[in-house]
């Protein structure tokens, strides 16, 4: 059985004010092409389908159209779970129509999936809260999936019926997973855990969560340790961390697929990919990464000469840039215009003042204890390259009071 693992699509996410929906459309089309060319049997999407609880119409349409294409006309199961950016109710809302297309949504850790429509080319042969078993027509063995969409610790305890208020999240999930694995996951089927969680190897340094990501742990207080994953699980398909990597410490393989695009400048230079696993009962899984090439490349660039920056920008148009300009004074309005005219993907321009003799209005370190009018003068100069007029200062003072 060949399975594609992806996640953290964050549809609708912007970088600064830059809309990236076209990049997302391109990379999702690329994932569909990979699924077809690699003869994928099942697609797993490990949460954070959207970037917000209330996604735009454009992002919503892109999700549904992409998942529909991934099902290959109902012959390929697509299982998608909610992440910490998703509204669980919104994820499960299209359930009847989704199932008719071959899409299975799970918004909650205790969601119970009912049977599929007759026109779909596979069957759900067993179901329980947080678990489904799927039978594909071309395989003699079933696919078992333990599903753990994101929920915070309080809700997980509620959803999973924990009576011990002092129980740690690790204990609760281990108990839930182990009970399901013992009941349903024997050696005669493919056994997978699909989850959106912060998972790490115990007694190791926690990996960093992405910039602008809503953290789902503080230190290791709410982290899930890989040793808590049942030994029956051959592969754990994870979402949340945007860098694709393997987590050690479990009997089976534990992988983050990462995001399909770099969503912050901390991810600049990362190769994005989807993971493809070849898996059969009671045999170690074989995994390969297929690189993704769509979307603009993110760069953090620093220049001490505006003309050199303009030249680089003109030569590297298919990029999104965080640009630092080192100079003895703040950028003039003319310099800013030249930079912005040279490239449409400048997300931020950061002036870095190098002169020790810079005037008070040019200082890099701002003293917030100064008079508000003086701070306004400094801000205006940093943006416009000139001091505000007396008339503008009088207007500011009027507003201030």
HUNORTA-V895255 format. One record per residue. N is the residue number from 0. OMEGA is omega in radians with two decimals (none if undefined). Layout:
n=<N | N>
omega=<OMEGA | OMEGA>
//
This chain:
n=<0 | 1 | 2 | 3 | 4 | 5 | 6 | 7 | 8 | 9 | 10 | 11 | 12 | 13 | 14 | 15 | 16 | 17 | 18 | 19 | 20 | 21 | 22 | 23 | 24 | 25 | 26 | 27 | 28 | 29 | 30 | 31 | 32 | 33 | 34 | 35 | 36 | 37 | 38 | 39 | 40 | 41 | 42 | 43 | 44 | 45 | 46 | 47 | 48 | 49 | 50 | 51 | 52 | 53 | 54 | 55 | 56 | 57 | 58 | 59 | 60 | 61 | 62 | 63 | 64 | 65 | 66 | 67 | 68 | 69 | 70 | 71 | 72 | 73 | 74 | 75 | 76 | 77 | 78 | 79 | 80 | 81 | 82 | 83 | 84 | 85 | 86 | 87 | 88 | 89 | 90 | 91 | 92 | 93 | 94 | 95 | 96 | 97 | 98 | 99 | 100 | 101 | 102 | 103 | 104 | 105 | 106 | 107 | 108 | 109 | 110 | 111 | 112 | 113 | 114 | 115 | 116 | 117 | 118 | 119 | 120 | 121 | 122 | 123 | 124 | 125 | 126 | 127 | 128 | 129 | 130 | 131 | 132 | 133 | 134 | 135 | 136 | 137 | 138 | 139 | 140 | 141 | 142 | 143 | 144 | 145 | 146 | 147 | 148 | 149 | 150 | 151 | 152 | 153 | 154 | 155 | 156 | 157 | 158 | 159 | 160 | 161 | 162 | 163 | 164 | 165 | 166 | 167 | 168 | 169 | 170 | 171 | 172 | 173 | 174 | 175 | 176 | 177 | 178 | 179 | 180 | 181 | 182 | 183 | 184 | 185 | 186 | 187 | 188 | 189 | 190 | 191 | 192 | 193 | 194 | 195 | 196 | 197 | 198 | 199 | 200 | 201 | 202 | 203 | 204 | 205 | 206 | 207 | 208 | 209 | 210 | 211 | 212 | 213 | 214 | 215 | 216 | 217 | 218 | 219 | 220 | 221 | 222 | 223 | 224 | 225 | 226 | 227 | 228 | 229 | 230 | 231 | 232 | 233 | 234 | 235 | 236 | 237 | 238 | 239 | 240 | 241 | 242 | 243 | 244 | 245 | 246 | 247 | 248 | 249 | 250 | 251 | 252 | 253 | 254 | 255 | 256 | 257 | 258 | 259 | 260 | 261 | 262 | 263 | 264 | 265 | 266 | 267 | 268 | 269 | 270 | 271 | 272 | 273 | 274 | 275 | 276 | 277 | 278 | 279 | 280 | 281 | 282 | 283 | 284 | 285 | 286 | 287 | 288 | 289 | 290 | 291 | 292 | 293 | 294 | 295 | 296 | 297 | 298 | 299 | 300 | 301 | 302 | 303 | 304 | 305 | 306 | 307 | 308 | 309 | 310 | 311 | 312 | 313 | 314 | 315 | 316 | 317 | 318 | 319 | 320 | 321 | 322 | 323 | 324 | 325 | 326 | 327 | 328 | 329 | 330 | 331 | 332 | 333 | 334 | 335 | 336 | 337 | 338 | 339 | 340 | 341 | 342 | 343 | 344 | 345 | 346 | 347 | 348 | 349 | 350 | 351 | 352 | 353 | 354 | 355 | 356 | 357 | 358 | 359 | 360 | 361 | 362 | 363 | 364 | 365 | 366 | 367 | 368 | 369 | 370 | 371 | 372 | 373 | 374 | 375 | 376 | 377 | 378 | 379 | 380 | 381 | 382 | 383 | 384 | 385 | 386 | 387 | 388 | 389 | 390 | 391 | 392 | 393 | 394 | 395 | 396 | 397 | 398 | 399 | 400>
omega=<-3.10 | -3.02 | 3.07 | -3.12 | 3.08 | 3.13 | 3.09 | 3.11 | 3.09 | -3.08 | -3.07 | -3.10 | 3.07 | 2.99 | -2.93 | 3.06 | -3.06 | -3.13 | -3.06 | -3.06 | 3.12 | 3.06 | 3.13 | 3.11 | -3.12 | -3.07 | 3.08 | 3.02 | 3.10 | 3.11 | 3.09 | 3.13 | 3.10 | 3.13 | -3.14 | -3.07 | -3.13 | 3.13 | -3.11 | 3.11 | -3.06 | 3.07 | 3.08 | 3.11 | -2.89 | 2.95 | -2.99 | 3.08 | 3.08 | 3.09 | -3.14 | 3.12 | -3.13 | -3.08 | 3.10 | 3.07 | -3.13 | 3.13 | -3.13 | 3.11 | -3.14 | 3.11 | -3.04 | 3.13 | -3.14 | -3.14 | 3.10 | 3.11 | -3.14 | -3.13 | -3.14 | 3.12 | 3.04 | -3.13 | -3.08 | 3.11 | 3.02 | -3.12 | -3.09 | 3.14 | 3.13 | 3.01 | -3.09 | 3.05 | -3.02 | 2.94 | -3.13 | 3.14 | 3.13 | -3.14 | -3.08 | -3.04 | -3.09 | -2.99 | -3.09 | 3.12 | -3.13 | -3.12 | 3.10 | 3.12 | -3.09 | -3.13 | 3.10 | 3.09 | 3.00 | -3.11 | -3.05 | 3.12 | -3.13 | 3.12 | 3.08 | -3.05 | 3.10 | -3.06 | -3.11 | 3.10 | -3.08 | -3.06 | 3.13 | -2.99 | 3.04 | -3.07 | 2.89 | -3.04 | 3.09 | -3.13 | 3.12 | 3.11 | -3.13 | -3.09 | 2.95 | 3.00 | -3.07 | 3.07 | 3.05 | -3.02 | -3.06 | 3.09 | -3.14 | -3.10 | -3.11 | 3.00 | 3.08 | -3.12 | 2.91 | -3.03 | 3.09 | 2.99 | -3.09 | 2.90 | 3.13 | -2.99 | -3.12 | -3.11 | 3.10 | 3.11 | 3.13 | -3.09 | -3.04 | 2.98 | 3.11 | 3.14 | -3.12 | -3.10 | -3.10 | -3.11 | 3.10 | -3.13 | 3.10 | -3.11 | -3.10 | -3.11 | 3.11 | 3.13 | 3.12 | -3.11 | -3.09 | 3.11 | 3.12 | -3.13 | 3.14 | -3.07 | -2.96 | -2.92 | 3.07 | -3.04 | -3.07 | 3.12 | 3.05 | -3.00 | -3.05 | 2.98 | 3.10 | -2.99 | 3.01 | -3.02 | 3.01 | -3.07 | 3.13 | 3.04 | -3.11 | 3.09 | 3.01 | 3.13 | -3.13 | 3.03 | -3.13 | 3.00 | -3.04 | 2.98 | 3.13 | 3.09 | 3.04 | -3.06 | 3.10 | 3.00 | 3.01 | -2.99 | 3.08 | -3.04 | -3.10 | 3.11 | 3.07 | -3.12 | -3.09 | 3.13 | 3.13 | 3.11 | -3.07 | -3.11 | 3.12 | -3.08 | -3.12 | -3.09 | 3.05 | -3.12 | -3.00 | 2.94 | 3.01 | 3.12 | -2.99 | 3.07 | 3.12 | 3.13 | 3.14 | 3.07 | -3.14 | 3.03 | 3.12 | 3.10 | 3.10 | 3.14 | -3.13 | -3.02 | 2.82 | 3.07 | -3.05 | 3.13 | -3.13 | 3.06 | 3.00 | -3.02 | 3.04 | -3.11 | 3.01 | 3.12 | -3.13 | 3.12 | 3.12 | 2.99 | 3.12 | -3.07 | 2.89 | 3.13 | 3.11 | -3.14 | 2.98 | -2.95 | 3.05 | -3.03 | 2.94 | 3.11 | 3.13 | -3.08 | 3.05 | -3.03 | 2.97 | 3.11 | 3.07 | -3.04 | 3.04 | -3.03 | -3.11 | 3.05 | 3.11 | 3.09 | 3.11 | 3.12 | 2.88 | -3.06 | 3.12 | 3.12 | 3.02 | -3.13 | -3.08 | -3.13 | 3.08 | 3.09 | 3.13 | 3.13 | -3.14 | -3.13 | -3.14 | -3.12 | -3.07 | -3.02 | -3.07 | -3.07 | 2.90 | -2.87 | 2.85 | -2.93 | 3.05 | 3.11 | 3.09 | 3.10 | -3.14 | 3.12 | 3.07 | 3.13 | 3.05 | 3.09 | 3.13 | 3.12 | 3.13 | 3.13 | 3.13 | -3.14 | -3.09 | 3.09 | -3.08 | -3.01 | -3.12 | -3.06 | 3.06 | -3.10 | -3.09 | 2.99 | -3.09 | 3.07 | 3.13 | -3.04 | -3.07 | -3.04 | 3.08 | -3.08 | -3.12 | 3.12 | -3.13 | -3.12 | -3.13 | -3.06 | 3.13 | -3.13 | -3.07 | 3.10 | -3.07 | 3.08 | 3.13 | 3.09 | -3.07 | 3.13 | 3.09 | 3.09 | 3.11 | 3.10 | -3.13 | -3.13 | -3.12 | -3.14 | -3.12 | -3.11 | -2.99 | -3.12 | 3.13 | 3.13 | 3.14 | 3.12 | 3.10 | -3.14 | 3.13 | 3.10 | 3.11 | 3.11 | 3.12 | -3.12 | 3.11 | 3.11 | -3.11 | -3.09 | none>
//
